[in-house]
Amino acid sequence: MGMIPSSEPEIIGYQDGQAALHNTKAPPTLWRNVTFRRILYGYGISVFGDCFNGIAISLWVLQTTGSAKSMAAVQICNMAVSFLFGSVS
């Protein structure tokens, strides 16, 4: 089993009757992780595109049918599916 790294100071020896402490290096912040940033930015762009897609489909239904009821039904179905399956996926 390996040891779990800690950000606690580590005693490396004694000098003049006092424990000499050495600070271990703290783990880097999440924002310095390039992979995390790429995934976060990609997800943000994806959500932005999904919003435009929902608006475009609603406007297309409104223009095609001329019915606000149909447009509202599309929006309700879109929100219901997102609510039901979004947390699972």
LINQUI-V750065 format. One record per pair of residues at least 12 apart in sequence whose ideal C-beta (glycine too) atoms are under 10 Angstrom apart, sorted by the first residue. I is the first residue (numbers start at 0). J is the second residue. D is the distance in Angstrom with one decimal. If there is no record, write none. Layout:
i;j;d
I;J;D
I;J;D
This chain:
i;j;d
4;23;7.1
4;24;8.8
4;25;9.6
4;26;7.2
5;23;6.6
5;25;9.8
5;26;9.9
6;22;8.1
6;23;6.3
6;24;8.2
6;25;4.8
6;26;7.1
7;20;9.5
7;22;8.7
7;23;7.2
8;20;4.2
8;21;6.6
8;22;5.2
8;23;7.2
9;21;5.2
9;22;7.7
9;23;5.5
49;77;9.5
49;81;8.8
52;77;9.2
53;73;8.4
53;74;7.2
53;77;5.5
53;78;8.8
53;81;9.1
54;74;9.5
56;70;9.1
56;73;6.1
56;74;8.9
56;77;7.6
57;69;9.3
57;70;5.1
57;71;8.5
57;72;9.9
57;73;5.6
57;74;5.7
57;77;8.2
58;70;7.8
59;73;9.0
60;72;8.3
60;73;5.1
60;74;9.1
61;73;8.9
